Amino acid sequence: MARNAKSEYTWERQPGESTKAFEAFDLYCKLGEERSIRKVAQKLNKSTQLLGRWSSQWNWVNRARDYDNEIKRKEIQAEKKAFQAMRKRQIGMAVQFQKKAYEALQSLPIEEMTPKDIKEFMKLGAEMERANMGLAALEQSHEESDETTVDIYLPKKDGDNGE
């Protein structure tokens, strides 16, 4: 990188920025929502005027915002990755549960099933099939619309006695 070229990441040490100025900026960033020049000055035993000059010269406010955005972006990426891993794990468990239930169902002698058992198995099988075909939500919306009534009230016109 050329001596005067800016870093791609503004929160990294900039060309020409002294080690002490960068260390102060780094502390400023790491203070997060609690950050202030006064707090950095107290922690480093430096004057607020000096840190104010460094802050202006090295654009601390915007660089800290970029730093915060990068941290948040990484957090979101980690959350997405964890969610995908959880989802994959839970789908695998669900498949194993279904496999065990299917094996148990196959080994269940039909003579030992009551009419209520048969009805429940049929109902559960139909619900699973509908859910997998995306029909459960559609069916529910139709049921809700059949049960819903809407009353419409029209405003009276002048001279209208409501008859």
Secondary structure, 3 states (H helix, E strand, C coil): CCCCCCCCCCCCCCCCCCHHHHHHHHHHHHCHHHCCHHHHHHHHCCCHHHHHHHHHHCCHHHHHHHHHHHHHHHHHHHHHHHHHHHHHHHHHHHHHHHHHHHHHHHHCCHHHCCHHHHHHHHHHHHHHHHHHHCHHHHHHHHHHHHHCCCCCCCCCCCCCCCC
